[in-house]
């Protein structure tokens, strides 16, 4: 555990949070847009009948990684 790093991270998070409160950001719009992109990419992968099930799952995992969505340890091989 690196205390200095944790304190720096907390300070950065606080500063960003403070600045964001002054900005007009539509979080729902951003999330919905990203969610639609992710779902569209996954749907395209699933609809490709030339892919094996394994390859389809592998590509779906890459989509999650592309958008920095954690998948846990289930795909650790």
PDB file with one MODEL, atoms N, CA, C and O in Angstrom:
MODEL        1
ATOM      1  N   UNK A   1       0.852  -1.166   0.000  1.00  0.00           N
ATOM      2  CA  UNK A   1       0.000   0.000   0.000  1.00  0.00           C
ATOM      3  C   UNK A   1       0.907   1.240   0.000  1.00  0.00           C
ATOM      4  O   UNK A   1       1.816   1.361   0.821  1.00  0.00           O
ATOM      5  N   UNK A   2       0.642   2.142  -0.924  1.00  0.00           N
ATOM      6  CA  UNK A   2       1.419   3.368  -1.043  1.00  0.00           C
ATOM      7  C   UNK A   2       0.556   4.534  -0.586  1.00  0.00           C
ATOM      8  O   UNK A   2      -0.321   4.997  -1.316  1.00  0.00           O
ATOM      9  N   UNK A   3       0.811   5.000   0.619  1.00  0.00           N
ATOM     10  CA  UNK A   3      -0.013   6.053   1.232  1.00  0.00           C
ATOM     11  C   UNK A   3       0.039   7.332   0.405  1.00  0.00           C
ATOM     12  O   UNK A   3      -0.991   7.968   0.184  1.00  0.00           O
ATOM     13  N   UNK A   4       1.230   7.715  -0.052  1.00  0.00           N
ATOM     14  CA  UNK A   4       1.351   8.951  -0.832  1.00  0.00           C
ATOM     15  C   UNK A   4       0.515   8.882  -2.104  1.00  0.00           C
ATOM     16  O   UNK A   4      -0.148   9.853  -2.469  1.00  0.00           O
ATOM     17  N   UNK A   5       0.546   7.747  -2.772  1.00  0.00           N
ATOM     18  CA  UNK A   5      -0.230   7.577  -3.999  1.00  0.00           C
ATOM     19  C   UNK A   5      -1.731   7.652  -3.705  1.00  0.00           C
ATOM     20  O   UNK A   5      -2.480   8.290  -4.444  1.00  0.00           O
ATOM     21  N   UNK A   6      -2.159   7.008  -2.640  1.00  0.00           N
ATOM     22  CA  UNK A   6      -3.578   7.046  -2.268  1.00  0.00           C
ATOM     23  C   UNK A   6      -4.028   8.473  -1.943  1.00  0.00           C
ATOM     24  O   UNK A   6      -5.111   8.894  -2.349  1.00  0.00           O
ATOM     25  N   UNK A   7      -3.201   9.204  -1.216  1.00  0.00           N
ATOM     26  CA  UNK A   7      -3.542  10.592  -0.882  1.00  0.00           C
ATOM     27  C   UNK A   7      -3.601  11.453  -2.137  1.00  0.00           C
ATOM     28  O   UNK A   7      -4.480  12.306  -2.264  1.00  0.00           O
ATOM     29  N   UNK A   8      -2.669  11.234  -3.066  1.00  0.00           N
ATOM     30  CA  UNK A   8      -2.668  11.971  -4.323  1.00  0.00           C
ATOM     31  C   UNK A   8      -3.922  11.646  -5.134  1.00  0.00           C
ATOM     32  O   UNK A   8      -4.554  12.546  -5.687  1.00  0.00           O
ATOM     33  N   UNK A   9      -4.281  10.372  -5.208  1.00  0.00           N
ATOM     34  CA  UNK A   9      -5.485   9.971  -5.926  1.00  0.00           C
ATOM     35  C   UNK A   9      -6.720  10.638  -5.327  1.00  0.00           C
ATOM     36  O   UNK A   9      -7.571  11.145  -6.059  1.00  0.00           O
ATOM     37  N   UNK A  10      -6.818  10.640  -4.020  1.00  0.00           N
ATOM     38  CA  UNK A  10      -7.967  11.271  -3.355  1.00  0.00           C
ATOM     39  C   UNK A  10      -8.028  12.763  -3.663  1.00  0.00           C
ATOM     40  O   UNK A  10      -9.105  13.304  -3.915  1.00  0.00           O
ATOM     41  N   UNK A  11      -6.878  13.426  -3.642  1.00  0.00           N
ATOM     42  CA  UNK A  11      -6.842  14.857  -3.943  1.00  0.00           C
ATOM     43  C   UNK A  11      -7.277  15.121  -5.378  1.00  0.00           C
ATOM     44  O   UNK A  11      -8.009  16.075  -5.640  1.00  0.00           O
ATOM     45  N   UNK A  12      -6.833  14.285  -6.304  1.00  0.00           N
ATOM     46  CA  UNK A  12      -7.211  14.436  -7.715  1.00  0.00           C
ATOM     47  C   UNK A  12      -8.705  14.193  -7.882  1.00  0.00           C
ATOM     48  O   UNK A  12      -9.381  14.963  -8.565  1.00  0.00           O
ATOM     49  N   UNK A  13      -9.227  13.139  -7.272  1.00  0.00           N
ATOM     50  CA  UNK A  13     -10.660  12.844  -7.369  1.00  0.00           C
ATOM     51  C   UNK A  13     -11.495  13.993  -6.808  1.00  0.00           C
ATOM     52  O   UNK A  13     -12.509  14.379  -7.389  1.00  0.00           O
ATOM     53  N   UNK A  14     -11.058  14.532  -5.675  1.00  0.00           N
ATOM     54  CA  UNK A  14     -11.789  15.655  -5.073  1.00  0.00           C
ATOM     55  C   UNK A  14     -11.772  16.869  -5.993  1.00  0.00           C
ATOM     56  O   UNK A  14     -12.794  17.534  -6.166  1.00  0.00           O
ATOM     57  N   UNK A  15     -10.617  17.161  -6.583  1.00  0.00           N
ATOM     58  CA  UNK A  15     -10.503  18.321  -7.469  1.00  0.00           C
ATOM     59  C   UNK A  15     -11.376  18.148  -8.709  1.00  0.00           C
ATOM     60  O   UNK A  15     -12.053  19.084  -9.137  1.00  0.00           O
ATOM     61  N   UNK A  16     -11.356  16.979  -9.266  1.00  0.00           N
ATOM     62  CA  UNK A  16     -12.184  16.713 -10.447  1.00  0.00           C
ATOM     63  C   UNK A  16     -13.656  16.813 -10.078  1.00  0.00           C
ATOM     64  O   UNK A  16     -14.436  17.432 -10.803  1.00  0.00           O
ATOM     65  N   UNK A  17     -14.041  16.215  -8.969  1.00  0.00           N
ATOM     66  CA  UNK A  17     -15.433  16.267  -8.528  1.00  0.00           C
ATOM     67  C   UNK A  17     -15.902  17.686  -8.301  1.00  0.00           C
ATOM     68  O   UNK A  17     -17.033  18.034  -8.641  1.00  0.00           O
ATOM     69  N   UNK A  18     -15.037  18.509  -7.727  1.00  0.00           N
ATOM     70  CA  UNK A  18     -15.388  19.911  -7.484  1.00  0.00           C
ATOM     71  C   UNK A  18     -15.580  20.654  -8.800  1.00  0.00           C
ATOM     72  O   UNK A  18     -16.526  21.429  -8.940  1.00  0.00           O
ATOM     73  N   UNK A  19     -14.700  20.426  -9.756  1.00  0.00           N
ATOM     74  CA  UNK A  19     -14.807  21.099 -11.057  1.00  0.00           C
ATOM     75  C   UNK A  19     -16.042  20.625 -11.817  1.00  0.00           C
ATOM     76  O   UNK A  19     -16.711  21.422 -12.475  1.00  0.00           O
ATOM     77  N   UNK A  20     -16.344  19.343 -11.729  1.00  0.00           N
ATOM     78  CA  UNK A  20     -17.497  18.807 -12.447  1.00  0.00           C
ATOM     79  C   UNK A  20     -18.808  19.378 -11.931  1.00  0.00           C
ATOM     80  O   UNK A  20     -19.779  19.486 -12.680  1.00  0.00           O
ATOM     81  N   UNK A  21     -18.841  19.740 -10.669  1.00  0.00           N
ATOM     82  CA  UNK A  21     -20.084  20.284 -10.124  1.00  0.00           C
ATOM     83  C   UNK A  21     -20.428  21.635 -10.754  1.00  0.00           C
ATOM     84  O   UNK A  21     -21.584  22.058 -10.719  1.00  0.00           O
ATOM     85  N   UNK A  22     -19.442  22.306 -11.323  1.00  0.00           N
ATOM     86  CA  UNK A  22     -19.679  23.598 -11.968  1.00  0.00           C
ATOM     87  C   UNK A  22     -19.994  23.463 -13.450  1.00  0.00           C
ATOM     88  O   UNK A  22     -20.436  24.423 -14.080  1.00  0.00           O
ATOM     89  N   UNK A  23     -19.773  22.299 -14.002  1.00  0.00           N
ATOM     90  CA  UNK A  23     -19.981  22.093 -15.429  1.00  0.00           C
ATOM     91  C   UNK A  23     -21.350  21.470 -15.677  1.00  0.00           C
ATOM     92  O   UNK A  23     -21.879  20.733 -14.845  1.00  0.00           O
ATOM     93  N   UNK A  24     -21.892  21.778 -16.812  1.00  0.00           N
ATOM     94  CA  UNK A  24     -23.154  21.160 -17.200  1.00  0.00           C
ATOM     95  C   UNK A  24     -22.835  19.909 -18.016  1.00  0.00           C
ATOM     96  O   UNK A  24     -22.534  19.978 -19.208  1.00  0.00           O
ATOM     97  N   UNK A  25     -22.908  18.785 -17.349  1.00  0.00           N
ATOM     98  CA  UNK A  25     -22.609  17.508 -17.987  1.00  0.00           C
ATOM     99  C   UNK A  25     -23.845  16.638 -17.873  1.00  0.00           C
ATOM    100  O   UNK A  25     -24.380  16.435 -16.784  1.00  0.00           O
ATOM    101  N   UNK A  26     -24.283  16.135 -18.992  1.00  0.00           N
ATOM    102  CA  UNK A  26     -25.431  15.236 -19.007  1.00  0.00           C
ATOM    103  C   UNK A  26     -24.895  13.803 -18.924  1.00  0.00           C
ATOM    104  O   UNK A  26     -24.657  13.161 -19.947  1.00  0.00           O
ATOM    105  N   UNK A  27     -24.711  13.314 -17.704  1.00  0.00           N
ATOM    106  CA  UNK A  27     -24.135  11.989 -17.485  1.00  0.00           C
ATOM    107  C   UNK A  27     -24.982  10.899 -18.128  1.00  0.00           C
ATOM    108  O   UNK A  27     -24.446   9.923 -18.652  1.00  0.00           O
ATOM    109  N   UNK A  28     -26.310  11.061 -18.089  1.00  0.00           N
ATOM    110  CA  UNK A  28     -27.187  10.064 -18.696  1.00  0.00           C
ATOM    111  C   UNK A  28     -26.953   9.982 -20.201  1.00  0.00           C
ATOM    112  O   UNK A  28     -26.920   8.891 -20.770  1.00  0.00           O
ATOM    113  N   UNK A  29     -26.793  11.124 -20.837  1.00  0.00           N
ATOM    114  CA  UNK A  29     -26.564  11.148 -22.281  1.00  0.00           C
ATOM    115  C   UNK A  29     -25.247  10.460 -22.631  1.00  0.00           C
ATOM    116  O   UNK A  29     -25.181   9.690 -23.589  1.00  0.00           O
ATOM    117  N   UNK A  30     -24.208  10.736 -21.859  1.00  0.00           N
ATOM    118  CA  UNK A  30     -22.904  10.120 -22.103  1.00  0.00           C
ATOM    119  C   UNK A  30     -22.987   8.610 -21.894  1.00  0.00           C
ATOM    120  O   UNK A  30     -22.507   7.838 -22.725  1.00  0.00           O
ATOM    121  N   UNK A  31     -23.592   8.191 -20.792  1.00  0.00           N
ATOM    122  CA  UNK A  31     -23.695   6.767 -20.486  1.00  0.00           C
ATOM    123  C   UNK A  31     -24.551   6.049 -21.514  1.00  0.00           C
ATOM    124  O   UNK A  31     -24.203   4.959 -21.966  1.00  0.00           O
ATOM    125  N   UNK A  32     -25.671   6.658 -21.883  1.00  0.00           N
ATOM    126  CA  UNK A  32     -26.550   6.029 -22.866  1.00  0.00           C
ATOM    127  C   UNK A  32     -25.842   5.868 -24.204  1.00  0.00           C
ATOM    128  O   UNK A  32     -25.971   4.834 -24.860  1.00  0.00           O
ATOM    129  N   UNK A  33     -25.105   6.878 -24.602  1.00  0.00           N
ATOM    130  CA  UNK A  33     -24.383   6.817 -25.869  1.00  0.00           C
ATOM    131  C   UNK A  33     -23.362   5.689 -25.840  1.00  0.00           C
ATOM    132  O   UNK A  33     -23.268   4.912 -26.791  1.00  0.00           O
ATOM    133  N   UNK A  34     -22.604   5.595 -24.769  1.00  0.00           N
ATOM    134  CA  UNK A  34     -21.609   4.531 -24.645  1.00  0.00           C
ATOM    135  C   UNK A  34     -22.281   3.172 -24.584  1.00  0.00           C
ATOM    136  O   UNK A  34     -21.821   2.218 -25.211  1.00  0.00           O
ATOM    137  N   UNK A  35     -23.366   3.081 -23.831  1.00  0.00           N
ATOM    138  CA  UNK A  35     -24.075   1.809 -23.717  1.00  0.00           C
ATOM    139  C   UNK A  35     -24.584   1.346 -25.080  1.00  0.00           C
ATOM    140  O   UNK A  35     -24.496   0.163 -25.408  1.00  0.00           O
ATOM    141  N   UNK A  36     -25.110   2.265 -25.865  1.00  0.00           N
ATOM    142  CA  UNK A  36     -25.611   1.909 -27.195  1.00  0.00           C
ATOM    143  C   UNK A  36     -24.465   1.428 -28.084  1.00  0.00           C
ATOM    144  O   UNK A  36     -24.631   0.471 -28.841  1.00  0.00           O
ATOM    145  N   UNK A  37     -23.310   2.080 -27.999  1.00  0.00           N
ATOM    146  CA  UNK A  37     -22.145   1.650 -28.790  1.00  0.00           C
ATOM    147  C   UNK A  37     -21.739   0.233 -28.406  1.00  0.00           C
ATOM    148  O   UNK A  37     -21.508  -0.615 -29.267  1.00  0.00           O
ATOM    149  N   UNK A  38     -21.657  -0.011 -27.093  1.00  0.00           N
ATOM    150  CA  UNK A  38     -21.250  -1.338 -26.609  1.00  0.00           C
ATOM    151  C   UNK A  38     -22.243  -2.399 -27.077  1.00  0.00           C
ATOM    152  O   UNK A  38     -21.846  -3.439 -27.603  1.00  0.00           O
ATOM    153  N   UNK A  39     -23.534  -2.135 -26.883  1.00  0.00           N
ATOM    154  CA  UNK A  39     -24.549  -3.116 -27.276  1.00  0.00           C
ATOM    155  C   UNK A  39     -24.555  -3.347 -28.782  1.00  0.00           C
ATOM    156  O   UNK A  39     -24.740  -4.476 -29.235  1.00  0.00           O
ATOM    157  N   UNK A  40     -24.357  -2.304 -29.547  1.00  0.00           N
ATOM    158  CA  UNK A  40     -24.324  -2.453 -31.012  1.00  0.00           C
ATOM    159  C   UNK A  40     -23.157  -3.323 -31.437  1.00  0.00           C
ATOM    160  O   UNK A  40     -23.304  -4.182 -32.306  1.00  0.00           O
ATOM    161  N   UNK A  41     -21.997  -3.107 -30.829  1.00  0.00           N
ATOM    162  CA  UNK A  41     -20.830  -3.924 -31.169  1.00  0.00           C
ATOM    163  C   UNK A  41     -21.042  -5.383 -30.772  1.00  0.00           C
ATOM    164  O   UNK A  41     -20.687  -6.295 -31.518  1.00  0.00           O
ATOM    165  N   UNK A  42     -21.620  -5.596 -29.598  1.00  0.00           N
ATOM    166  CA  UNK A  42     -21.878  -6.966 -29.148  1.00  0.00           C
ATOM    167  C   UNK A  42     -22.895  -7.642 -30.058  1.00  0.00           C
ATOM    168  O   UNK A  42     -22.734  -8.811 -30.409  1.00  0.00           O
ATOM    169  N   UNK A  43     -23.926  -6.925 -30.437  1.00  0.00           N
ATOM    170  CA  UNK A  43     -24.941  -7.497 -31.327  1.00  0.00           C
ATOM    171  C   UNK A  43     -24.328  -7.904 -32.659  1.00  0.00           C
ATOM    172  O   UNK A  43     -24.649  -8.963 -33.197  1.00  0.00           O
ATOM    173  N   UNK A  44     -23.453  -7.071 -33.185  1.00  0.00           N
ATOM    174  CA  UNK A  44     -22.783  -7.391 -34.453  1.00  0.00           C
ATOM    175  C   UNK A  44     -21.951  -8.668 -34.326  1.00  0.00           C
ATOM    176  O   UNK A  44     -21.922  -9.494 -35.239  1.00  0.00           O
ATOM    177  N   UNK A  45     -21.287  -8.816 -33.202  1.00  0.00           N
ATOM    178  CA  UNK A  45     -20.481 -10.026 -32.963  1.00  0.00           C
ATOM    179  C   UNK A  45     -21.382 -11.250 -32.894  1.00  0.00           C
ATOM    180  O   UNK A  45     -21.090 -12.272 -33.514  1.00  0.00           O
ATOM    181  N   UNK A  46     -22.470 -11.152 -32.146  1.00  0.00           N
ATOM    182  CA  UNK A  46     -23.383 -12.285 -31.972  1.00  0.00           C
ATOM    183  C   UNK A  46     -24.045 -12.678 -33.289  1.00  0.00           C
ATOM    184  O   UNK A  46     -24.285 -13.861 -33.531  1.00  0.00           O
ATOM    185  N   UNK A  47     -24.339 -11.708 -34.134  1.00  0.00           N
ATOM    186  CA  UNK A  47     -25.013 -11.986 -35.408  1.00  0.00           C
ATOM    187  C   UNK A  47     -24.099 -12.592 -36.469  1.00  0.00           C
ATOM    188  O   UNK A  47     -24.579 -13.036 -37.512  1.00  0.00           O
ATOM    189  N   UNK A  48     -22.806 -12.617 -36.223  1.00  0.00           N
ATOM    190  CA  UNK A  48     -21.859 -13.176 -37.191  1.00  0.00           C
ATOM    191  C   UNK A  48     -21.827 -14.696 -37.027  1.00  0.00           C
ATOM    192  O   UNK A  48     -21.168 -15.218 -36.128  1.00  0.00           O
ATOM    193  N   UNK A  49     -22.546 -15.398 -37.902  1.00  0.00           N
ATOM    194  CA  UNK A  49     -22.650 -16.858 -37.812  1.00  0.00           C
ATOM    195  C   UNK A  49     -21.355 -17.588 -38.156  1.00  0.00           C
ATOM    196  O   UNK A  49     -21.237 -18.790 -37.916  1.00  0.00           O
ATOM    197  N   UNK A  50     -20.398 -16.881 -38.710  1.00  0.00           N
ATOM    198  CA  UNK A  50     -19.129 -17.524 -39.065  1.00  0.00           C
ATOM    199  C   UNK A  50     -18.195 -17.659 -37.861  1.00  0.00           C
ATOM    200  O   UNK A  50     -17.199 -18.379 -37.931  1.00  0.00           O
ATOM    201  N   UNK A  51     -18.505 -16.978 -36.767  1.00  0.00           N
ATOM    202  CA  UNK A  51     -17.675 -17.064 -35.565  1.00  0.00           C
ATOM    203  C   UNK A  51     -18.110 -18.256 -34.717  1.00  0.00           C
ATOM    204  O   UNK A  51     -19.296 -18.566 -34.606  1.00  0.00           O
ATOM    205  N   UNK A  52     -17.119 -18.912 -34.125  1.00  0.00           N
ATOM    206  CA  UNK A  52     -17.446 -19.954 -33.147  1.00  0.00           C
ATOM    207  C   UNK A  52     -17.919 -19.254 -31.875  1.00  0.00           C
ATOM    208  O   UNK A  52     -17.684 -18.060 -31.690  1.00  0.00           O
ATOM    209  N   UNK A  53     -18.584 -20.004 -31.003  1.00  0.00           N
ATOM    210  CA  UNK A  53     -19.037 -19.426 -29.738  1.00  0.00           C
ATOM    211  C   UNK A  53     -17.854 -18.874 -28.946  1.00  0.00           C
ATOM    212  O   UNK A  53     -17.931 -17.791 -28.366  1.00  0.00           O
ATOM    213  N   UNK A  54     -16.762 -19.633 -28.931  1.00  0.00           N
ATOM    214  CA  UNK A  54     -15.576 -19.185 -28.196  1.00  0.00           C
ATOM    215  C   UNK A  54     -15.057 -17.862 -28.753  1.00  0.00           C
ATOM    216  O   UNK A  54     -14.762 -16.939 -27.994  1.00  0.00           O
ATOM    217  N   UNK A  55     -14.944 -17.771 -30.078  1.00  0.00           N
ATOM    218  CA  UNK A  55     -14.454 -16.541 -30.699  1.00  0.00           C
ATOM    219  C   UNK A  55     -15.384 -15.367 -30.429  1.00  0.00           C
ATOM    220  O   UNK A  55     -14.929 -14.243 -30.216  1.00  0.00           O
ATOM    221  N   UNK A  56     -16.691 -15.631 -30.437  1.00  0.00           N
ATOM    222  CA  UNK A  56     -17.656 -14.569 -30.162  1.00  0.00           C
ATOM    223  C   UNK A  56     -17.486 -14.049 -28.739  1.00  0.00           C
ATOM    224  O   UNK A  56     -17.468 -12.839 -28.515  1.00  0.00           O
ATOM    225  N   UNK A  57     -17.362 -14.955 -27.785  1.00  0.00           N
ATOM    226  CA  UNK A  57     -17.176 -14.541 -26.396  1.00  0.00           C
ATOM    227  C   UNK A  57     -15.863 -13.775 -26.250  1.00  0.00           C
ATOM    228  O   UNK A  57     -15.802 -12.763 -25.551  1.00  0.00           O
ATOM    229  N   UNK A  58     -14.830 -14.258 -26.904  1.00  0.00           N
ATOM    230  CA  UNK A  58     -13.530 -13.584 -26.856  1.00  0.00           C
ATOM    231  C   UNK A  58     -13.644 -12.145 -27.375  1.00  0.00           C
ATOM    232  O   UNK A  58     -13.097 -11.222 -26.770  1.00  0.00           O
ATOM    233  N   UNK A  59     -14.341 -11.958 -28.475  1.00  0.00           N
ATOM    234  CA  UNK A  59     -14.508 -10.622 -29.039  1.00  0.00           C
ATOM    235  C   UNK A  59     -15.374  -9.735 -28.148  1.00  0.00           C
ATOM    236  O   UNK A  59     -15.133  -8.532 -28.041  1.00  0.00           O
ATOM    237  N   UNK A  60     -16.372 -10.326 -27.514  1.00  0.00           N
ATOM    238  CA  UNK A  60     -17.214  -9.553 -26.594  1.00  0.00           C
ATOM    239  C   UNK A  60     -16.378  -9.067 -25.407  1.00  0.00           C
ATOM    240  O   UNK A  60     -16.539  -7.935 -24.949  1.00  0.00           O
ATOM    241  N   UNK A  61     -15.500  -9.916 -24.920  1.00  0.00           N
ATOM    242  CA  UNK A  61     -14.606  -9.516 -23.832  1.00  0.00           C
ATOM    243  C   UNK A  61     -13.749  -8.329 -24.274  1.00  0.00           C
ATOM    244  O   UNK A  61     -13.538  -7.394 -23.501  1.00  0.00           O
ATOM    245  N   UNK A  62     -13.260  -8.363 -25.502  1.00  0.00           N
ATOM    246  CA  UNK A  62     -12.450  -7.251 -26.012  1.00  0.00           C
ATOM    247  C   UNK A  62     -13.262  -5.960 -26.098  1.00  0.00           C
ATOM    248  O   UNK A  62     -12.726  -4.873 -25.882  1.00  0.00           O
ATOM    249  N   UNK A  63     -14.551  -6.078 -26.411  1.00  0.00           N
ATOM    250  CA  UNK A  63     -15.413  -4.884 -26.439  1.00  0.00           C
ATOM    251  C   UNK A  63     -15.489  -4.284 -25.033  1.00  0.00           C
ATOM    252  O   UNK A  63     -15.359  -3.072 -24.863  1.00  0.00           O
ATOM    253  N   UNK A  64     -15.699  -5.130 -24.035  1.00  0.00           N
ATOM    254  CA  UNK A  64     -15.743  -4.629 -22.661  1.00  0.00           C
ATOM    255  C   UNK A  64     -14.425  -3.955 -22.291  1.00  0.00           C
ATOM    256  O   UNK A  64     -14.423  -2.881 -21.690  1.00  0.00           O
ATOM    257  N   UNK A  65     -13.312  -4.578 -22.646  1.00  0.00           N
ATOM    258  CA  UNK A  65     -12.008  -3.996 -22.339  1.00  0.00           C
ATOM    259  C   UNK A  65     -11.816  -2.664 -23.061  1.00  0.00           C
ATOM    260  O   UNK A  65     -11.262  -1.719 -22.499  1.00  0.00           O
ATOM    261  N   UNK A  66     -12.274  -2.597 -24.298  1.00  0.00           N
ATOM    262  CA  UNK A  66     -12.154  -1.370 -25.102  1.00  0.00           C
ATOM    263  C   UNK A  66     -12.798  -0.181 -24.402  1.00  0.00           C
ATOM    264  O   UNK A  66     -12.289   0.937 -24.473  1.00  0.00           O
ATOM    265  N   UNK A  67     -13.922  -0.424 -23.725  1.00  0.00           N
ATOM    266  CA  UNK A  67     -14.644   0.638 -23.036  1.00  0.00           C
ATOM    267  C   UNK A  67     -14.330   0.674 -21.537  1.00  0.00           C
ATOM    268  O   UNK A  67     -15.030   1.322 -20.759  1.00  0.00           O
ATOM    269  N   UNK A  68     -13.268  -0.030 -21.148  1.00  0.00           N
ATOM    270  CA  UNK A  68     -12.829  -0.059 -19.743  1.00  0.00           C
ATOM    271  C   UNK A  68     -13.925  -0.501 -18.794  1.00  0.00           C
ATOM    272  O   UNK A  68     -14.101   0.070 -17.718  1.00  0.00           O
ATOM    273  N   UNK A  69     -14.659  -1.525 -19.203  1.00  0.00           N
ATOM    274  CA  UNK A  69     -15.694  -2.125 -18.358  1.00  0.00           C
ATOM    275  C   UNK A  69     -15.113  -3.406 -17.774  1.00  0.00           C
ATOM    276  O   UNK A  69     -14.772  -4.335 -18.506  1.00  0.00           O
ATOM    277  N   UNK A  70     -15.007  -3.446 -16.461  1.00  0.00           N
ATOM    278  CA  UNK A  70     -14.422  -4.602 -15.807  1.00  0.00           C
ATOM    279  C   UNK A  70     -15.254  -5.861 -16.009  1.00  0.00           C
ATOM    280  O   UNK A  70     -16.484  -5.819 -15.996  1.00  0.00           O
ATOM    281  N   UNK A  71     -14.569  -6.968 -16.194  1.00  0.00           N
ATOM    282  CA  UNK A  71     -15.264  -8.247 -16.376  1.00  0.00           C
ATOM    283  C   UNK A  71     -14.914  -9.229 -15.273  1.00  0.00           C
ATOM    284  O   UNK A  71     -15.332 -10.386 -15.317  1.00  0.00           O
ATOM    285  N   UNK A  72     -14.157  -8.784 -14.290  1.00  0.00           N
ATOM    286  CA  UNK A  72     -13.774  -9.670 -13.195  1.00  0.00           C
ATOM    287  C   UNK A  72     -12.756 -10.680 -13.649  1.00  0.00           C
ATOM    288  O   UNK A  72     -12.088 -10.489 -14.666  1.00  0.00           O
ATOM    289  N   UNK A  73     -12.635 -11.751 -12.903  1.00  0.00           N
ATOM    290  CA  UNK A  73     -11.630 -12.764 -13.183  1.00  0.00           C
ATOM    291  C   UNK A  73     -12.123 -13.932 -14.005  1.00  0.00           C
ATOM    292  O   UNK A  73     -11.384 -14.898 -14.197  1.00  0.00           O
ATOM    293  N   UNK A  74     -13.339 -13.876 -14.493  1.00  0.00           N
ATOM    294  CA  UNK A  74     -13.925 -15.004 -15.240  1.00  0.00           C
ATOM    295  C   UNK A  74     -13.173 -15.290 -16.534  1.00  0.00           C
ATOM    296  O   UNK A  74     -13.186 -16.420 -17.022  1.00  0.00           O
ATOM    297  N   UNK A  75     -12.530 -14.295 -17.081  1.00  0.00           N
ATOM    298  CA  UNK A  75     -11.880 -14.462 -18.378  1.00  0.00           C
ATOM    299  C   UNK A  75     -10.369 -14.352 -18.221  1.00  0.00           C
ATOM    300  O   UNK A  75      -9.703 -13.675 -19.004  1.00  0.00           O
ATOM    301  N   UNK A  76      -9.839 -15.017 -17.213  1.00  0.00           N
ATOM    302  CA  UNK A  76      -8.414 -14.915 -16.906  1.00  0.00           C
ATOM    303  C   UNK A  76      -7.705 -16.180 -17.352  1.00  0.00           C
ATOM    304  O   UNK A  76      -7.273 -16.992 -16.534  1.00  0.00           O
ATOM    305  N   UNK A  77      -7.593 -16.335 -18.679  1.00  0.00           N
ATOM    306  CA  UNK A  77      -6.873 -17.514 -19.193  1.00  0.00           C
ATOM    307  C   UNK A  77      -6.063 -17.157 -20.390  1.00  0.00           C
ATOM    308  O   UNK A  77      -5.391 -18.017 -20.959  1.00  0.00           O
TER     309      UNK A  77
ENDMDL
END
